[in-house]
Protein backbone atom coordinates (compact mmCIF):
# COMPACT_ATOMS: atom_id res chain seq x y z
CA UNK A 1 0.00 0.00 0.00
CA UNK A 2 2.78 2.43 0.91
CA UNK A 3 4.46 1.74 -2.42
CA UNK A 4 1.27 2.65 -4.27
CA UNK A 5 0.88 5.82 -2.20
CA UNK A 6 4.50 6.76 -2.93
CA UNK A 7 3.89 6.17 -6.64
CA UNK A 8 0.81 8.42 -6.54
CA UNK A 9 2.85 11.11 -4.78
CA UNK A 10 5.58 10.81 -7.41
CA UNK A 11 3.03 11.12 -10.20
CA UNK A 12 1.58 14.20 -8.51
CA UNK A 13 5.10 15.67 -8.43
CA UNK A 14 5.39 15.05 -12.18
CA UNK A 15 2.09 16.92 -12.59
CA UNK A 16 3.56 19.81 -10.58
CA UNK A 17 6.61 19.91 -12.86
CA UNK A 18 4.30 19.93 -15.88
CA UNK A 19 2.36 22.81 -14.30
CA UNK A 20 5.60 24.73 -13.75
CA UNK A 21 6.60 24.21 -17.37
CA UNK A 22 3.18 25.45 -18.51
CA UNK A 23 3.48 28.56 -16.34
CA UNK A 24 6.92 29.21 -17.83
CA UNK A 25 5.38 28.75 -21.30
CA UNK A 26 2.69 31.32 -20.46
CA UNK A 27 5.31 33.86 -19.40
CA UNK A 28 7.40 33.13 -22.49
CA UNK A 29 4.45 33.48 -24.85
CA UNK A 30 3.31 36.75 -23.32
CA UNK A 31 6.83 38.23 -23.32
CA UNK A 32 7.29 37.16 -26.95
CA UNK A 33 3.94 38.75 -27.84
CA UNK A 34 4.87 42.02 -26.14
CA UNK A 35 8.30 42.13 -27.80
CA UNK A 36 6.89 41.31 -31.24
CA UNK A 37 4.22 43.99 -30.93
CA UNK A 38 6.63 46.63 -29.63
CA UNK A 39 9.60 45.98 -31.92
CA UNK A 40 8.20 44.33 -35.03
CA UNK A 41 4.63 45.66 -35.01
CA UNK A 42 3.25 42.13 -35.44
CA UNK A 43 1.11 39.95 -33.23
CA UNK A 44 1.58 36.27 -32.54
CA UNK A 45 -1.88 34.93 -33.30
CA UNK A 46 -1.40 31.89 -31.09
CA UNK A 47 0.06 33.53 -27.97
CA UNK A 48 -3.16 34.28 -26.08
CA UNK A 49 -4.87 31.06 -27.13
CA UNK A 50 -1.95 28.85 -26.11
CA UNK A 51 -1.49 30.84 -22.90
CA UNK A 52 -5.10 30.10 -21.97
CA UNK A 53 -4.60 26.40 -22.68
CA UNK A 54 -1.45 26.39 -20.56
CA UNK A 55 -3.25 28.16 -17.71
CA UNK A 56 -6.01 25.56 -17.61
CA UNK A 57 -3.46 22.75 -17.80
CA UNK A 58 -1.29 24.29 -15.08
CA UNK A 59 -4.21 24.69 -12.68
CA UNK A 60 -5.29 21.08 -13.04
CA UNK A 61 -1.83 19.51 -13.27
CA UNK A 62 -0.71 21.30 -10.13
CA UNK A 63 -3.81 20.49 -8.07
CA UNK A 64 -2.75 16.99 -6.96
CA UNK A 65 0.65 18.11 -5.66
CA UNK A 66 -0.96 21.10 -3.96
CA UNK A 67 -3.38 18.75 -2.21
CA UNK A 68 -0.57 16.47 -1.05
CA UNK A 69 1.47 19.34 0.37
CA UNK A 70 -1.47 20.94 2.17
CA UNK A 71 -1.56 24.00 -0.06
CA UNK A 72 -5.31 24.18 -0.70
CA UNK A 73 -7.38 26.58 1.37
CA UNK A 74 -9.00 24.90 4.36
CA UNK A 75 -11.78 26.25 6.53
CA UNK A 76 -11.42 24.89 10.04
CA UNK A 77 -14.00 26.97 11.85
CA UNK A 78 -16.17 24.01 12.88
CA UNK A 79 -13.39 21.48 13.37
CA UNK A 80 -11.56 23.67 15.89
CA UNK A 81 -14.58 23.45 18.23
CA UNK A 82 -14.78 19.65 18.41
CA UNK A 83 -12.66 16.81 19.76
CA UNK A 84 -9.64 15.55 17.76
CA UNK A 85 -11.39 12.23 17.12
CA UNK A 86 -14.45 14.01 15.71
CA UNK A 87 -12.13 16.29 13.68
CA UNK A 88 -10.54 13.21 12.14
CA UNK A 89 -13.88 11.75 11.09
CA UNK A 90 -15.04 15.10 9.74
CA UNK A 91 -11.90 15.18 7.60
CA UNK A 92 -12.53 11.61 6.45
CA UNK A 93 -16.08 12.53 5.46
CA UNK A 94 -15.00 15.72 3.69
CA UNK A 95 -12.28 13.82 1.83
CA UNK A 96 -14.75 11.10 0.80
CA UNK A 97 -17.03 13.79 -0.63
CA UNK A 98 -13.97 15.26 -2.34
CA UNK A 99 -13.14 11.87 -3.88
CA UNK A 100 -16.63 11.66 -5.37
CA UNK A 101 -16.53 15.24 -6.69
CA UNK A 102 -12.99 14.90 -8.06
CA UNK A 103 -13.85 11.54 -9.62
CA UNK A 104 -16.91 13.01 -11.32
CA UNK A 105 -14.86 15.96 -12.61
CA UNK A 106 -12.08 13.69 -13.87
CA UNK A 107 -14.57 11.40 -15.61
CA UNK A 108 -16.28 14.35 -17.28
CA UNK A 109 -13.01 15.91 -18.47
CA UNK A 110 -11.56 12.62 -19.73
CA UNK A 111 -14.82 11.98 -21.62
CA UNK A 112 -14.73 15.52 -23.01
CA UNK A 113 -11.15 15.08 -24.27
CA UNK A 114 -11.98 11.66 -25.71
CA UNK A 115 -14.98 13.04 -27.61
CA UNK A 116 -12.83 15.87 -29.00
CA UNK A 117 -10.34 13.26 -30.17
CA UNK A 118 -13.03 11.12 -31.79
CA UNK A 119 -14.63 14.08 -33.53
CA UNK A 120 -11.36 15.71 -34.54
CA UNK A 121 -12.46 18.96 -32.89
CA UNK A 122 -10.25 21.98 -33.48
CA UNK A 123 -10.28 25.48 -32.02
CA UNK A 124 -12.30 28.08 -33.97
CA UNK A 125 -9.21 30.25 -34.42
CA UNK A 126 -6.92 30.64 -37.39
CA UNK A 127 -4.50 28.18 -35.77
CA UNK A 128 -7.14 25.40 -35.68
CA UNK A 129 -5.49 23.75 -32.70
CA UNK A 130 -6.65 20.15 -32.14
CA UNK A 131 -8.61 20.56 -28.90
CA UNK A 132 -7.67 17.11 -27.67
CA UNK A 133 -4.18 18.42 -26.84
CA UNK A 134 -5.10 21.07 -24.23
CA UNK A 135 -8.10 19.07 -23.06
CA UNK A 136 -5.87 16.05 -22.44
CA UNK A 137 -3.59 18.11 -20.20
CA UNK A 138 -6.60 19.29 -18.19
CA UNK A 139 -8.06 15.76 -18.04
CA UNK A 140 -4.70 14.33 -16.95
CA UNK A 141 -4.47 16.89 -14.14
CA UNK A 142 -8.04 16.22 -13.02
CA UNK A 143 -7.36 12.48 -13.01
CA UNK A 144 -4.20 13.02 -10.94
CA UNK A 145 -6.19 15.16 -8.52
CA UNK A 146 -8.90 12.49 -8.13
CA UNK A 147 -6.30 9.79 -7.53
CA UNK A 148 -4.45 11.97 -5.00
CA UNK A 149 -7.76 12.68 -3.25
CA UNK A 150 -8.38 8.92 -3.00
CA UNK A 151 -4.84 8.45 -1.65
CA UNK A 152 -5.57 11.14 0.94
CA UNK A 153 -8.66 9.20 2.02
CA UNK A 154 -6.62 6.00 2.34
CA UNK A 155 -4.01 7.83 4.41
CA UNK A 156 -6.66 9.17 6.74
CA UNK A 157 -8.21 5.73 7.15
CA UNK A 158 -4.90 4.01 7.95
CA UNK A 159 -3.85 6.74 10.36
CA UNK A 160 -1.10 8.40 8.31
CA UNK A 161 -0.80 12.18 7.97
CA UNK A 162 -2.91 13.38 5.06
CA UNK A 163 -0.43 16.09 4.05
CA UNK A 164 3.35 16.10 3.52
CA UNK A 165 3.55 19.23 5.65
CA UNK A 166 1.33 20.85 8.22
CA UNK A 167 -0.98 23.24 6.33
CA UNK A 168 0.22 26.81 6.54
CA UNK A 169 -1.86 28.70 9.07
CA UNK A 170 -2.01 31.71 6.76
CA UNK A 171 -4.13 29.62 4.37
CA UNK A 172 -6.58 28.22 6.88
CA UNK A 173 -9.55 30.02 8.35
CA UNK A 174 -10.17 29.20 12.00
C-alpha positions, 0 to 999 in steps of 0.5 A, spaced: 500 500 500 505 504 501 508 503 495 502 505 491 501 511 495 508 513 494 507 512 486 501 516 486 505 522 490 511 521 485 506 522 479 503 528 482 510 531 483 510 530 475 504 533 474 507 539 478 513 539 474 508 539 468 504 545 471 511 549 472 513 548 465 506 550 462 506 557 467 513 558 464 510 557 457 505 562 459 510 567 461 514 566 455 508 566 450 506 573 453 513 576 453 514 574 446 507 577 444 509 584 447 516 584 444 513 582 437 508 587 438 513 593 440 519 591 436 516 588 429 509 591 429 506 584 429 502 579 433 503 572 434 496 569 433 497 563 437 500 567 444 493 568 447 490 562 445 496 557 447 497 561 454 489 560 456 490 552 454 497 552 458 493 556 464 487 551 464 493 545 464 497 548 469 491 549 474 489 542 473 496 539 473 498 542 479 492 540 483 494 533 486 501 536 488 498 542 492 493 537 495 498 532 497 502 538 500 497 541 504 496 547 499 489 548 498 485 553 502 481 549 508 476 552 513 477 549 520 471 553 523 467 548 525 473 542 526 476 547 531 470 546 536 470 539 536 474 533 539 480 531 535 477 524 534 471 528 531 475 532 527 478 526 524 472 523 522 469 530 519 476 530 515 474 523 512 467 525 510 470 531 507 475 527 503 470 522 501 465 527 498 472 530 495 473 523 492 466 523 489 466 530 486 474 529 483 472 523 480 466 526 477 470 531 474 475 527 472 470 522 468 467 528 465 473 531 463 476 525 460 470 523 456 470 531 453 477 530 451 476 523 448 470 526 444 474 531 442 479 526 439 473 522 436 470 528 432 477 531 430 475 537 434 479 543 433 479 550 435 475 556 432 481 560 431 486 561 425 491 556 428 485 550 428 489 547 434 486 540 435 482 541 442 484 534 444 491 536 446 489 542 451 483 538 453 488 532 455 492 536 459 486 538 463 483 531 463 490 528 466 491 533 471 483 532 473 485 524 473 491 526 478 487 530 482 482 524 483 487 519 484 491 523 489 484 525 493 483 517 494 490 516 496 488 522 501 482 518 504 486 511 504 491 515 508 486 518 513 483 511 514 490 508 515 492 513 520 497 516 516 498 524 515 494 526 510 499 532 508 506 532 507 507 538 511 502 541 516 498 546 512 500 553 513 496 557 518 495 563 513 491 559 508 486 556 513 480 560 516 479 558 524 
